[in-house]
Amino acid sequence: MKSARVAYAGALHDAVPHARGLELEDGRVLAEDAVVWLPPFDVGTVIALGLNYADHVKELAKELTVSVKDEPLVFLKGPAALLGHRGVTRRPRDAAFMHYECELAVVIGAAAHNVKRADAMQHVAGYTVCNDYAVRDYLENWYRPNARAKNRDGATVLGPWFVPAADVPDPHALALRTWVNGRVTQQGHTSNMVNDIPSLIEYLSSFMTLQAGDVILTGTPDGVLNVDTGDEVVCEIDGIGRLVNTLADDACFGR
Amino acid sequence: MFQSFPSVAAPPFRLSGVVHGTLLNDPAVLAALGDAVDQPPYKAAPKAPVLYLKPRNTLAASGSLLASEGLEFELGAALGLVVGRSICHADEASALQCLAGVVLMADLCLPHNTFYRPSVRLRARDGSCVIGPRVATDRRDPDALALHLRIDGETVQRISTAGRVRGAAKLLADVSEFMTLRPGDILMTGVAAGAPRVRAGQRFEIEADGLGCLTGALA
């Protein structure tokens, strides 16, 4: 069963899908827009992959300073970056190129240390959708992608639902797409990951113990375009969810 | 989970378990790179603070044993700024007032001398971030501390927190422009040039007046 975490009427709640929106654990049935959506599970370490779709690598090839190495490009994100479904993300006014990234997020369910790829999927609890924004204007070549470009407040959106692994027969057979203001701008398929989920778990668990609640953001395919203040960005993965986010200007954030 | 970490005698009275590190904040570390700074892949000196995260699997209390797995580590002695009130888009003049205190940190990584890609494999090893024994909440100047680093009882490095590329207030202001620091988070102000190496069988200590003595060992 899909599950969500929401704030409603003064408390945090677990919720499940309902024909009219969602149902809280205490029985209240609410419309989707009546609650504040939070990331759908207690998020631990956020591990992000760069350049994990061959077509996206090609898209960025012009600006890459060195070629793609065999080792996965991994970076970490802090909790301040996290945002729920239907949230609002700040778009800095001086940025010329800020783009969304629709990604399959893999949630770890059991501690993983030195796990081999054949056993890796046993450590997956489930999945959700991520929209992991980047501001390319701020990219620098030190620990790239550097924090100012890629670890921004409210710029890593997760949700709406946590989907248990048992409900997803093949996570490498999912179509994903992004709409900006109702127009499809990005389309891809999880079968095109450079490093698939078992490979990533094997690689990561070879040097760090993954724990329940850690989440792996598996990268994005090509089709990343600039988005502007006021735009509604919807990232969707078949069978996982449809994640909505809106961009707001600096003034909205008191800047 | 964080029971063995020091308590904080000021709001928020606990650590959050979020620890960020700052790369290249000692001018000597950048200077050692020489002309390479302007060459590919870097092409220019860093403008924004260069940060990395020490995820929760790395966190260890003072006195812990780190499994070296036969590898030699670089032992970075650092000062951790412990956040008291959320720091978001702060200005330099007020940033320090949001701190709860400061704490000693041992930031261990596998040695590397290229900084183009985030070196998570080298920085996120289990137990590689040791948090000191006490959070000093007496509002001492974080840019005027002396840290002594000993390996097997011998002094190997004396570090001043002064003279950094960004002092504590400037660092907090620049980081909080894009990333909010929350109560209990720790931001390390950077490892000094010349960090020593440690290997299995060795024990280390980092000490500073009023901050106690952080200890650790490699198995």
HADDOCK unambig.tbl for C-alpha pairs under 7 A between the chains (distance, minus, plus):
assign (segid A and resid 45 and name CA) (segid B and resid 55 and name CA) 6.02 0.50 0.50
assign (segid A and resid 45 and name CA) (segid B and resid 56 and name CA) 6.80 0.50 0.50
assign (segid A and resid 65 and name CA) (segid B and resid 40 and name CA) 6.83 0.50 0.50
assign (segid A and resid 65 and name CA) (segid B and resid 41 and name CA) 5.52 0.50 0.50
assign (segid A and resid 66 and name CA) (segid B and resid 41 and name CA) 6.68 0.50 0.50
assign (segid A and resid 74 and name CA) (segid B and resid 118 and name CA) 6.86 0.50 0.50
assign (segid A and resid 74 and name CA) (segid B and resid 120 and name CA) 6.49 0.50 0.50
assign (segid A and resid 75 and name CA) (segid B and resid 118 and name CA) 5.91 0.50 0.50
assign (segid A and resid 75 and name CA) (segid B and resid 120 and name CA) 6.41 0.50 0.50
assign (segid A and resid 76 and name CA) (segid B and resid 53 and name CA) 6.25 0.50 0.50
assign (segid A and resid 80 and name CA) (segid B and resid 179 and name CA) 6.56 0.50 0.50
assign (segid A and resid 80 and name CA) (segid B and resid 180 and name CA) 6.02 0.50 0.50
assign (segid A and resid 140 and name CA) (segid B and resid 46 and name CA) 6.84 0.50 0.50
assign (segid A and resid 141 and name CA) (segid B and resid 41 and name CA) 6.62 0.50 0.50
assign (segid A and resid 141 and name CA) (segid B and resid 42 and name CA) 4.85 0.50 0.50
assign (segid A and resid 141 and name CA) (segid B and resid 116 and name CA) 5.52 0.50 0.50
assign (segid A and resid 142 and name CA) (segid B and resid 42 and name CA) 6.56 0.50 0.50
assign (segid A and resid 142 and name CA) (segid B and resid 46 and name CA) 6.70 0.50 0.50
assign (segid A and resid 142 and name CA) (segid B and resid 50 and name CA) 6.67 0.50 0.50
assign (segid A and resid 142 and name CA) (segid B and resid 115 and name CA) 5.53 0.50 0.50
assign (segid A and resid 142 and name CA) (segid B and resid 116 and name CA) 4.76 0.50 0.50
assign (segid A and resid 142 and name CA) (segid B and resid 117 and name CA) 6.70 0.50 0.50
assign (segid A and resid 143 and name CA) (segid B and resid 50 and name CA) 6.99 0.50 0.50
assign (segid A and resid 143 and name CA) (segid B and resid 115 and name CA) 5.55 0.50 0.50
assign (segid A and resid 143 and name CA) (segid B and resid 116 and name CA) 4.94 0.50 0.50
assign (segid A and resid 143 and name CA) (segid B and resid 117 and name CA) 4.35 0.50 0.50
assign (segid A and resid 143 and name CA) (segid B and resid 118 and name CA) 4.05 0.50 0.50
assign (segid A and resid 144 and name CA) (segid B and resid 116 and name CA) 5.88 0.50 0.50
assign (segid A and resid 144 and name CA) (segid B and resid 117 and name CA) 5.12 0.50 0.50
assign (segid A and resid 144 and name CA) (segid B and resid 118 and name CA) 6.11 0.50 0.50
assign (segid A and resid 146 and name CA) (segid B and resid 50 and name CA) 6.58 0.50 0.50
assign (segid A and resid 147 and name CA) (segid B and resid 50 and name CA) 6.97 0.50 0.50
assign (segid A and resid 147 and name CA) (segid B and resid 51 and name CA) 6.18 0.50 0.50
assign (segid A and resid 148 and name CA) (segid B and resid 48 and name CA) 6.97 0.50 0.50
assign (segid A and resid 148 and name CA) (segid B and resid 178 and name CA) 6.11 0.50 0.50
assign (segid A and resid 152 and name CA) (segid B and resid 178 and name CA) 5.24 0.50 0.50
assign (segid A and resid 152 and name CA) (segid B and resid 179 and name CA) 5.36 0.50 0.50
assign (segid A and resid 153 and name CA) (segid B and resid 178 and name CA) 6.13 0.50 0.50
assign (segid A and resid 153 and name CA) (segid B and resid 179 and name CA) 5.15 0.50 0.50
assign (segid A and resid 153 and name CA) (segid B and resid 180 and name CA) 6.47 0.50 0.50
assign (segid A and resid 207 and name CA) (segid B and resid 121 and name CA) 6.08 0.50 0.50
assign (segid A and resid 207 and name CA) (segid B and resid 125 and name CA) 5.52 0.50 0.50
assign (segid A and resid 208 and name CA) (segid B and resid 57 and name CA) 6.80 0.50 0.50
assign (segid A and resid 208 and name CA) (segid B and resid 124 and name CA) 6.20 0.50 0.50
assign (segid A and resid 208 and name CA) (segid B and resid 125 and name CA) 5.07 0.50 0.50
assign (segid A and resid 208 and name CA) (segid B and resid 126 and name CA) 5.52 0.50 0.50
assign (segid A and resid 209 and name CA) (segid B and resid 57 and name CA) 6.21 0.50 0.50
assign (segid A and resid 209 and name CA) (segid B and resid 126 and name CA) 6.55 0.50 0.50
